[in-house]
Amino acid sequence: MILGKVIGNVVSTQKDERLTGNKLLIVQPINSKEEPEGSCFVATDIVGAGVNEIVLVVKGSSARHVDENKASISDAAIVGIVDYIERKD
């Protein structure tokens, strides 16, 4: 799983029909200190996340195994909204 922050939306009126009805969000991967780490990517939203929320993302074949996402061609899916991060260091 990837920890990320939603930084924007993607609107696409012309797309593969398997993406119809899916909200597409731009995710910035972050580390446990909530600092940006790596390149942004687009993910389908399964849980109703919004901009500025910290989320859990699965990529690759795991993204296609999410119940509501089985027919999707997406390779990244937001599967959780993080309430808080607790570090012990």
Biopython code that builds the backbone (N, CA, C, O; Angstrom):
import numpy as np
from Bio.PDB.StructureBuilder import StructureBuilder

atoms = [
    (1, "MET", "N", (0.839, -1.186, 0.000)),
    (1, "MET", "CA", (0.000, 0.000, 0.000)),
    (1, "MET", "C", (0.876, 1.238, 0.000)),
    (1, "MET", "O", (2.013, 1.229, 0.470)),
    (2, "ILE", "N", (0.315, 2.283, -0.534)),
    (2, "ILE", "CA", (1.013, 3.565, -0.614)),
    (2, "ILE", "C", (0.252, 4.592, 0.202)),
    (2, "ILE", "O", (-0.975, 4.669, 0.137)),
    (3, "LEU", "N", (0.987, 5.379, 0.969)),
    (3, "LEU", "CA", (0.402, 6.495, 1.697)),
    (3, "LEU", "C", (0.504, 7.708, 0.785)),
    (3, "LEU", "O", (1.573, 7.976, 0.237)),
    (4, "GLY", "N", (-0.590, 8.445, 0.613)),
    (4, "GLY", "CA", (-0.560, 9.590, -0.288)),
    (4, "GLY", "C", (-1.503, 10.692, 0.147)),
    (4, "GLY", "O", (-2.342, 10.502, 1.028)),
    (5, "LYS", "N", (-1.353, 11.843, -0.481)),
    (5, "LYS", "CA", (-2.225, 12.986, -0.231)),
    (5, "LYS", "C", (-2.899, 13.353, -1.550)),
    (5, "LYS", "O", (-2.236, 13.486, -2.579)),
    (6, "VAL", "N", (-4.221, 13.517, -1.512)),
    (6, "VAL", "CA", (-4.964, 13.907, -2.705)),
    (6, "VAL", "C", (-4.705, 15.393, -2.952)),
    (6, "VAL", "O", (-4.957, 16.233, -2.088)),
    (7, "ILE", "N", (-4.197, 15.700, -4.149)),
    (7, "ILE", "CA", (-3.854, 17.094, -4.450)),
    (7, "ILE", "C", (-4.693, 17.683, -5.585)),
    (7, "ILE", "O", (-4.533, 18.854, -5.927)),
    (8, "GLY", "N", (-5.576, 16.889, -6.164)),
    (8, "GLY", "CA", (-6.393, 17.425, -7.245)),
    (8, "GLY", "C", (-7.311, 16.397, -7.864)),
    (8, "GLY", "O", (-7.283, 15.221, -7.500)),
    (9, "ASN", "N", (-8.130, 16.848, -8.807)),
    (9, "ASN", "CA", (-9.085, 16.022, -9.536)),
    (9, "ASN", "C", (-8.696, 15.958, -11.000)),
    (9, "ASN", "O", (-8.013, 16.848, -11.508)),
    (10, "VAL", "N", (-9.130, 14.909, -11.673)),
    (10, "VAL", "CA", (-8.971, 14.795, -13.114)),
    (10, "VAL", "C", (-10.364, 14.622, -13.701)),
    (10, "VAL", "O", (-11.117, 13.743, -13.282)),
    (11, "VAL", "N", (-10.704, 15.463, -14.673)),
    (11, "VAL", "CA", (-11.992, 15.356, -15.355)),
    (11, "VAL", "C", (-11.721, 14.932, -16.788)),
    (11, "VAL", "O", (-10.937, 15.563, -17.497)),
    (12, "SER", "N", (-12.381, 13.850, -17.209)),
    (12, "SER", "CA", (-12.198, 13.328, -18.561)),
    (12, "SER", "C", (-13.553, 12.890, -19.097)),
    (12, "SER", "O", (-14.093, 11.866, -18.679)),
    (13, "THR", "N", (-14.094, 13.664, -20.017)),
    (13, "THR", "CA", (-15.410, 13.313, -20.557)),
    (13, "THR", "C", (-15.315, 12.205, -21.596)),
    (13, "THR", "O", (-16.266, 11.443, -21.771)),
    (14, "GLN", "N", (-14.186, 12.100, -22.288)),
    (14, "GLN", "CA", (-13.964, 11.026, -23.255)),
    (14, "GLN", "C", (-12.988, 10.035, -22.644)),
    (14, "GLN", "O", (-11.812, 10.348, -22.458)),
    (15, "LYS", "N", (-13.481, 8.830, -22.328)),
    (15, "LYS", "CA", (-12.627, 7.818, -21.700)),
    (15, "LYS", "C", (-13.176, 6.435, -21.978)),
    (15, "LYS", "O", (-14.301, 6.291, -22.457)),
    (16, "ASP", "N", (-12.398, 5.434, -21.685)),
    (16, "ASP", "CA", (-12.842, 4.049, -21.803)),
    (16, "ASP", "C", (-14.086, 3.866, -20.947)),
    (16, "ASP", "O", (-14.147, 4.371, -19.826)),
    (17, "GLU", "N", (-15.070, 3.155, -21.461)),
    (17, "GLU", "CA", (-16.349, 2.997, -20.741)),
    (17, "GLU", "C", (-16.178, 2.330, -19.379)),
    (17, "GLU", "O", (-17.020, 2.507, -18.499)),
    (18, "ARG", "N", (-15.108, 1.572, -19.194)),
    (18, "ARG", "CA", (-14.891, 0.925, -17.886)),
    (18, "ARG", "C", (-14.496, 1.918, -16.796)),
    (18, "ARG", "O", (-14.499, 1.578, -15.613)),
    (19, "LEU", "N", (-14.157, 3.143, -17.193)),
    (19, "LEU", "CA", (-13.847, 4.187, -16.214)),
    (19, "LEU", "C", (-15.063, 5.074, -15.914)),
    (19, "LEU", "O", (-15.014, 5.897, -14.999)),
    (20, "THR", "N", (-16.138, 4.917, -16.666)),
    (20, "THR", "CA", (-17.333, 5.731, -16.457)),
    (20, "THR", "C", (-17.862, 5.538, -15.040)),
    (20, "THR", "O", (-18.006, 4.412, -14.564)),
    (21, "GLY", "N", (-18.148, 6.655, -14.376)),
    (21, "GLY", "CA", (-18.674, 6.606, -13.015)),
    (21, "GLY", "C", (-17.614, 6.613, -11.933)),
    (21, "GLY", "O", (-17.938, 6.731, -10.751)),
    (22, "ASN", "N", (-16.356, 6.488, -12.316)),
    (22, "ASN", "CA", (-15.267, 6.522, -11.338)),
    (22, "ASN", "C", (-14.726, 7.936, -11.197)),
    (22, "ASN", "O", (-14.470, 8.615, -12.191)),
    (23, "LYS", "N", (-14.552, 8.376, -9.950)),
    (23, "LYS", "CA", (-13.907, 9.663, -9.695)),
    (23, "LYS", "C", (-12.399, 9.443, -9.790)),
    (23, "LYS", "O", (-11.865, 8.498, -9.209)),
    (24, "LEU", "N", (-11.719, 10.318, -10.524)),
    (24, "LEU", "CA", (-10.279, 10.220, -10.705)),
    (24, "LEU", "C", (-9.600, 11.333, -9.919)),
    (24, "LEU", "O", (-9.941, 12.506, -10.074)),
    (25, "LEU", "N", (-8.647, 10.969, -9.081)),
    (25, "LEU", "CA", (-7.962, 11.935, -8.230)),
    (25, "LEU", "C", (-6.455, 11.872, -8.439)),
    (25, "LEU", "O", (-5.903, 10.808, -8.722)),
    (26, "ILE", "N", (-5.791, 13.020, -8.296)),
    (26, "ILE", "CA", (-4.334, 13.076, -8.369)),
    (26, "ILE", "C", (-3.783, 12.866, -6.967)),
    (26, "ILE", "O", (-4.169, 13.561, -6.027)),
    (27, "VAL", "N", (-2.877, 11.902, -6.834)),
    (27, "VAL", "CA", (-2.312, 11.553, -5.527)),
    (27, "VAL", "C", (-0.813, 11.816, -5.528)),
    (27, "VAL", "O", (-0.098, 11.415, -6.447)),
    (28, "GLN", "N", (-0.348, 12.498, -4.484)),
    (28, "GLN", "CA", (1.083, 12.717, -4.248)),
    (28, "GLN", "C", (1.519, 11.728, -3.173)),
    (28, "GLN", "O", (1.062, 11.839, -2.035)),
    (29, "PRO", "N", (2.388, 10.763, -3.488)),
    (29, "PRO", "CA", (2.884, 9.865, -2.441)),
    (29, "PRO", "C", (3.592, 10.669, -1.347)),
    (29, "PRO", "O", (4.270, 11.658, -1.626)),
    (30, "ILE", "N", (3.423, 10.229, -0.105)),
    (30, "ILE", "CA", (4.066, 10.894, 1.033)),
    (30, "ILE", "C", (4.713, 9.846, 1.937)),
    (30, "ILE", "O", (4.397, 8.659, 1.859)),
    (31, "ASN", "N", (5.626, 10.309, 2.797)),
    (31, "ASN", "CA", (6.207, 9.407, 3.794)),
    (31, "ASN", "C", (5.431, 9.538, 5.103)),
    (31, "ASN", "O", (4.431, 10.255, 5.156)),
    (32, "SER", "N", (5.868, 8.870, 6.141)),
    (32, "SER", "CA", (5.134, 8.884, 7.413)),
    (32, "SER", "C", (5.175, 10.231, 8.130)),
    (32, "SER", "O", (4.439, 10.451, 9.092)),
    (33, "LYS", "N", (6.047, 11.141, 7.655)),
    (33, "LYS", "CA", (6.079, 12.505, 8.198)),
    (33, "LYS", "C", (5.211, 13.442, 7.356)),
    (33, "LYS", "O", (5.208, 14.656, 7.561)),
    (34, "GLU", "N", (4.473, 12.855, 6.401)),
    (34, "GLU", "CA", (3.585, 13.575, 5.481)),
    (34, "GLU", "C", (4.331, 14.492, 4.532)),
    (34, "GLU", "O", (3.791, 15.500, 4.077)),
    (35, "GLU", "N", (5.596, 14.135, 4.227)),
    (35, "GLU", "CA", (6.409, 14.880, 3.272)),
    (35, "GLU", "C", (6.276, 14.222, 1.894)),
    (35, "GLU", "O", (6.231, 12.995, 1.803)),
    (36, "PRO", "N", (6.212, 15.027, 0.814)),
    (36, "PRO", "CA", (6.108, 14.463, -0.532)),
    (36, "PRO", "C", (7.277, 13.530, -0.834)),
    (36, "PRO", "O", (8.416, 13.779, -0.438)),
    (37, "GLU", "N", (6.961, 12.449, -1.547)),
    (37, "GLU", "CA", (7.981, 11.459, -1.876)),
    (37, "GLU", "C", (7.625, 10.804, -3.211)),
    (37, "GLU", "O", (6.653, 10.053, -3.281)),
    (38, "GLY", "N", (8.374, 11.065, -4.246)),
    (38, "GLY", "CA", (8.106, 10.454, -5.540)),
    (38, "GLY", "C", (7.166, 11.284, -6.399)),
    (38, "GLY", "O", (6.814, 12.414, -6.059)),
    (39, "SER", "N", (6.768, 10.695, -7.522)),
    (39, "SER", "CA", (5.940, 11.387, -8.518)),
    (39, "SER", "C", (4.453, 11.167, -8.272)),
    (39, "SER", "O", (4.036, 10.129, -7.757)),
    (40, "CYS", "N", (3.668, 12.166, -8.651)),
    (40, "CYS", "CA", (2.212, 12.084, -8.542)),
    (40, "CYS", "C", (1.669, 11.089, -9.558)),
    (40, "CYS", "O", (2.312, 10.804, -10.569)),
    (41, "PHE", "N", (0.478, 10.563, -9.281)),
    (41, "PHE", "CA", (-0.199, 9.661, -10.203)),
    (41, "PHE", "C", (-1.706, 9.823, -10.040)),
    (41, "PHE", "O", (-2.173, 10.433, -9.078)),
    (42, "VAL", "N", (-2.458, 9.275, -10.981)),
    (42, "VAL", "CA", (-3.919, 9.339, -10.945)),
    (42, "VAL", "C", (-4.448, 8.011, -10.424)),
    (42, "VAL", "O", (-3.980, 6.946, -10.826)),
    (43, "ALA", "N", (-5.434, 8.081, -9.518)),
    (43, "ALA", "CA", (-6.049, 6.880, -8.952)),
    (43, "ALA", "C", (-7.567, 7.001, -8.980)),
    (43, "ALA", "O", (-8.113, 8.096, -8.847)),
    (44, "THR", "N", (-8.242, 5.873, -9.154)),
    (44, "THR", "CA", (-9.696, 5.873, -9.025)),
    (44, "THR", "C", (-10.038, 5.896, -7.545)),
    (44, "THR", "O", (-9.345, 5.295, -6.724)),
    (45, "ASP", "N", (-11.113, 6.596, -7.216)),
    (45, "ASP", "CA", (-11.522, 6.758, -5.817)),
    (45, "ASP", "C", (-12.662, 5.796, -5.507)),
    (45, "ASP", "O", (-13.737, 5.899, -6.098)),
    (46, "ILE", "N", (-12.437, 4.872, -4.594)),
    (46, "ILE", "CA", (-13.435, 3.881, -4.202)),
    (46, "ILE", "C", (-14.170, 4.295, -2.928)),
    (46, "ILE", "O", (-15.265, 3.802, -2.657)),
    (47, "VAL", "N", (-13.573, 5.204, -2.141)),
    (47, "VAL", "CA", (-14.078, 5.480, -0.790)),
    (47, "VAL", "C", (-14.639, 6.886, -0.571)),
    (47, "VAL", "O", (-15.070, 7.198, 0.539)),
    (48, "GLY", "N", (-14.646, 7.733, -1.586)),
    (48, "GLY", "CA", (-15.173, 9.089, -1.417)),
    (48, "GLY", "C", (-14.184, 10.078, -0.853)),
    (48, "GLY", "O", (-14.563, 10.976, -0.100)),
    (49, "ALA", "N", (-12.924, 9.928, -1.204)),
    (49, "ALA", "CA", (-11.881, 10.850, -0.724)),
    (49, "ALA", "C", (-12.000, 12.199, -1.424)),
    (49, "ALA", "O", (-12.670, 12.331, -2.449)),
    (50, "GLY", "N", (-11.336, 13.191, -0.846)),
    (50, "GLY", "CA", (-11.347, 14.528, -1.428)),
    (50, "GLY", "C", (-9.983, 15.175, -1.352)),
    (50, "GLY", "O", (-9.056, 14.637, -0.747)),
    (51, "VAL", "N", (-9.872, 16.332, -1.971)),
    (51, "VAL", "CA", (-8.611, 17.074, -2.012)),
    (51, "VAL", "C", (-8.138, 17.380, -0.589)),
    (51, "VAL", "O", (-8.941, 17.727, 0.277)),
    (52, "ASN", "N", (-6.847, 17.251, -0.360)),
    (52, "ASN", "CA", (-6.133, 17.475, 0.908)),
    (52, "ASN", "C", (-6.277, 16.337, 1.914)),
    (52, "ASN", "O", (-5.765, 16.444, 3.028)),
    (53, "GLU", "N", (-6.952, 15.261, 1.556)),
    (53, "GLU", "CA", (-7.045, 14.130, 2.479)),
    (53, "GLU", "C", (-5.861, 13.188, 2.274)),
    (53, "GLU", "O", (-5.361, 13.022, 1.162)),
    (54, "ILE", "N", (-5.429, 12.577, 3.377)),
    (54, "ILE", "CA", (-4.396, 11.554, 3.340)),
    (54, "ILE", "C", (-5.116, 10.231, 3.078)),
    (54, "ILE", "O", (-6.113, 9.920, 3.731)),
    (55, "VAL", "N", (-4.605, 9.453, 2.116)),
    (55, "VAL", "CA", (-5.288, 8.240, 1.681)),
    (55, "VAL", "C", (-4.340, 7.051, 1.598)),
    (55, "VAL", "O", (-3.119, 7.201, 1.558)),
    (56, "LEU", "N", (-4.949, 5.855, 1.573)),
    (56, "LEU", "CA", (-4.225, 4.618, 1.312)),
    (56, "LEU", "C", (-4.546, 4.201, -0.112)),
    (56, "LEU", "O", (-5.709, 4.187, -0.513)),
    (57, "VAL", "N", (-3.516, 3.863, -0.874)),
    (57, "VAL", "CA", (-3.684, 3.513, -2.283)),
    (57, "VAL", "C", (-3.055, 2.149, -2.548)),
    (57, "VAL", "O", (-1.984, 1.831, -2.031)),
    (58, "VAL", "N", (-3.742, 1.352, -3.364)),
    (58, "VAL", "CA", (-3.143, 0.116, -3.873)),
    (58, "VAL", "C", (-2.919, 0.301, -5.363)),
    (58, "VAL", "O", (-3.683, 0.985, -6.043)),
    (59, "LYS", "N", (-1.854, -0.323, -5.859)),
    (59, "LYS", "CA", (-1.523, -0.195, -7.281)),
    (59, "LYS", "C", (-1.399, -1.578, -7.909)),
    (59, "LYS", "O", (-1.320, -2.593, -7.218)),
    (60, "GLY", "N", (-1.386, -1.588, -9.227)),
    (60, "GLY", "CA", (-1.209, -2.828, -9.973)),
    (60, "GLY", "C", (-2.427, -3.726, -9.893)),
    (60, "GLY", "O", (-3.560, -3.245, -9.842)),
    (61, "SER", "N", (-2.195, -5.033, -9.883)),
    (61, "SER", "CA", (-3.312, -5.981, -9.897)),
    (61, "SER", "C", (-4.194, -5.852, -8.655)),
    (61, "SER", "O", (-5.381, -6.176, -8.714)),
    (62, "SER", "N", (-3.649, -5.391, -7.545)),
    (62, "SER", "CA", (-4.457, -5.188, -6.331)),
    (62, "SER", "C", (-5.561, -4.165, -6.568)),
    (62, "SER", "O", (-6.658, -4.302, -6.027)),
    (63, "ALA", "N", (-5.282, -3.147, -7.369)),
    (63, "ALA", "CA", (-6.282, -2.105, -7.656)),
    (63, "ALA", "C", (-7.461, -2.671, -8.425)),
    (63, "ALA", "O", (-8.586, -2.196, -8.273)),
    (64, "ARG", "N", (-7.217, -3.680, -9.250)),
    (64, "ARG", "CA", (-8.300, -4.270, -10.034)),
    (64, "ARG", "C", (-9.094, -5.298, -9.243)),
    (64, "ARG", "O", (-10.156, -5.726, -9.696)),
    (65, "HIS", "N", (-8.615, -5.703, -8.083)),
    (65, "HIS", "CA", (-9.321, -6.687, -7.262)),
    (65, "HIS", "C", (-10.241, -6.055, -6.226)),
    (65, "HIS", "O", (-10.918, -6.768, -5.485)),
    (66, "VAL", "N", (-10.275, -4.737, -6.164)),
    (66, "VAL", "CA", (-11.186, -4.047, -5.254)),
    (66, "VAL", "C", (-12.602, -4.305, -5.738)),
    (66, "VAL", "O", (-12.884, -4.142, -6.925)),
    (67, "ASP", "N", (-13.504, -4.707, -4.840)),
    (67, "ASP", "CA", (-14.857, -5.141, -5.209)),
    (67, "ASP", "C", (-15.549, -4.273, -6.251)),
    (67, "ASP", "O", (-15.989, -4.788, -7.279)),
    (68, "GLU", "N", (-15.656, -2.976, -6.015)),
    (68, "GLU", "CA", (-16.387, -2.104, -6.925)),
    (68, "GLU", "C", (-15.574, -1.794, -8.182)),
    (68, "GLU", "O", (-16.086, -1.148, -9.096)),
    (69, "ASN", "N", (-14.357, -2.227, -8.241)),
    (69, "ASN", "CA", (-13.437, -1.840, -9.301)),
    (69, "ASN", "C", (-13.066, -3.006, -10.216)),
    (69, "ASN", "O", (-12.166, -2.863, -11.044)),
    (70, "LYS", "N", (-13.738, -4.167, -10.092)),
    (70, "LYS", "CA", (-13.315, -5.380, -10.801)),
    (70, "LYS", "C", (-13.248, -5.236, -12.310)),
    (70, "LYS", "O", (-12.367, -5.824, -12.937)),
    (71, "ALA", "N", (-14.144, -4.478, -12.908)),
    (71, "ALA", "CA", (-14.148, -4.335, -14.366)),
    (71, "ALA", "C", (-13.271, -3.170, -14.825)),
    (71, "ALA", "O", (-13.140, -2.936, -16.026)),
    (72, "SER", "N", (-12.680, -2.450, -13.903)),
    (72, "SER", "CA", (-11.913, -1.250, -14.244)),
    (72, "SER", "C", (-10.577, -1.600, -14.884)),
    (72, "SER", "O", (-10.041, -2.693, -14.700)),
    (73, "ILE", "N", (-10.069, -0.662, -15.623)),
    (73, "ILE", "CA", (-8.737, -0.806, -16.212)),
    (73, "ILE", "C", (-7.706, 0.010, -15.435)),
    (73, "ILE", "O", (-6.554, 0.124, -15.854)),
    (74, "SER", "N", (-8.120, 0.571, -14.309)),
    (74, "SER", "CA", (-7.248, 1.411, -13.490)),
    (74, "SER", "C", (-6.147, 0.579, -12.845)),
    (74, "SER", "O", (-6.367, -0.569, -12.459)),
    (75, "ASP", "N", (-4.956, 1.172, -12.731)),
    (75, "ASP", "CA", (-3.867, 0.471, -12.049)),
    (75, "ASP", "C", (-3.555, 1.074, -10.680)),
    (75, "ASP", "O", (-2.550, 0.725, -10.061)),
    (76, "ALA", "N", (-4.432, 1.995, -10.200)),
    (76, "ALA", "CA", (-4.275, 2.564, -8.859)),
    (76, "ALA", "C", (-5.666, 2.881, -8.313)),
    (76, "ALA", "O", (-6.491, 3.476, -9.006)),
    (77, "ALA", "N", (-5.918, 2.480, -7.069)),
    (77, "ALA", "CA", (-7.223, 2.725, -6.455)),
    (77, "ALA", "C", (-7.051, 3.205, -5.022)),
    (77, "ALA", "O", (-6.263, 2.649, -4.257)),
    (78, "ILE", "N", (-7.800, 4.244, -4.669)),
    (78, "ILE", "CA", (-7.813, 4.735, -3.289)),
    (78, "ILE", "C", (-8.774, 3.844, -2.515)),
    (78, "ILE", "O", (-9.958, 3.763, -2.845)),
    (79, "VAL", "N", (-8.255, 3.166, -1.469)),
    (79, "VAL", "CA", (-9.054, 2.195, -0.727)),
    (79, "VAL", "C", (-9.286, 2.587, 0.729)),
    (79, "VAL", "O", (-9.985, 1.878, 1.452)),
    (80, "GLY", "N", (-8.714, 3.696, 1.165)),
    (80, "GLY", "CA", (-8.905, 4.136, 2.542)),
    (80, "GLY", "C", (-8.565, 5.598, 2.727)),
    (80, "GLY", "O", (-7.720, 6.153, 2.024)),
    (81, "ILE", "N", (-9.249, 6.220, 3.699)),
    (81, "ILE", "CA", (-8.956, 7.593, 4.096)),
    (81, "ILE", "C", (-8.339, 7.513, 5.488)),
    (81, "ILE", "O", (-8.923, 6.925, 6.398)),
    (82, "VAL", "N", (-7.154, 8.106, 5.650)),
    (82, "VAL", "CA", (-6.400, 8.012, 6.908)),
    (82, "VAL", "C", (-6.953, 9.016, 7.919)),
    (82, "VAL", "O", (-7.098, 10.200, 7.614)),
    (83, "ASP", "N", (-7.261, 8.528, 9.133)),
    (83, "ASP", "CA", (-7.705, 9.407, 10.216)),
    (83, "ASP", "C", (-6.519, 10.119, 10.856)),
    (83, "ASP", "O", (-6.562, 11.329, 11.079)),
    (84, "TYR", "N", (-5.475, 9.377, 11.145)),
    (84, "TYR", "CA", (-4.254, 9.978, 11.685)),
    (84, "TYR", "C", (-3.097, 9.006, 11.518)),
    (84, "TYR", "O", (-3.295, 7.808, 11.315)),
    (85, "ILE", "N", (-1.887, 9.543, 11.607)),
    (85, "ILE", "CA", (-0.676, 8.741, 11.528)),
    (85, "ILE", "C", (0.026, 8.866, 12.869)),
    (85, "ILE", "O", (0.292, 9.973, 13.337)),
    (86, "GLU", "N", (0.323, 7.740, 13.482)),
    (86, "GLU", "CA", (1.000, 7.739, 14.783)),
    (86, "GLU", "C", (2.372, 7.120, 14.605)),
    (86, "GLU", "O", (2.499, 5.951, 14.239)),
    (87, "ARG", "N", (3.405, 7.920, 14.870)),
    (87, "ARG", "CA", (4.787, 7.458, 14.748)),
    (87, "ARG", "C", (5.380, 7.255, 16.139)),
    (87, "ARG", "O", (5.071, 8.004, 17.066)),
    (88, "LYS", "N", (6.214, 6.259, 16.278)),
    (88, "LYS", "CA", (6.884, 5.971, 17.556)),
    (88, "LYS", "C", (8.395, 6.105, 17.368)),
    (88, "LYS", "O", (9.116, 5.106, 17.366)),
    (89, "ASP", "N", (8.872, 7.345, 17.209)),
    (89, "ASP", "CA", (10.321, 7.515, 17.066)),
    (89, "ASP", "C", (10.814, 8.709, 17.827)),
    (89, "ASP", "O", (12.010, 8.999, 17.814)),
]
sb = StructureBuilder()
sb.init_structure("model")
sb.init_model(0)
sb.init_chain("A")
sb.init_seg("    ")
for serial, (resi, resn, name, xyz) in enumerate(atoms, 1):
    if name == "N":
        sb.init_residue(resn, " ", resi, " ")
    sb.init_atom(name, np.array(xyz, "f"), 0.0, 1.0, " ", f" {name:<3s}", serial, name[0])
structure = sb.get_structure()
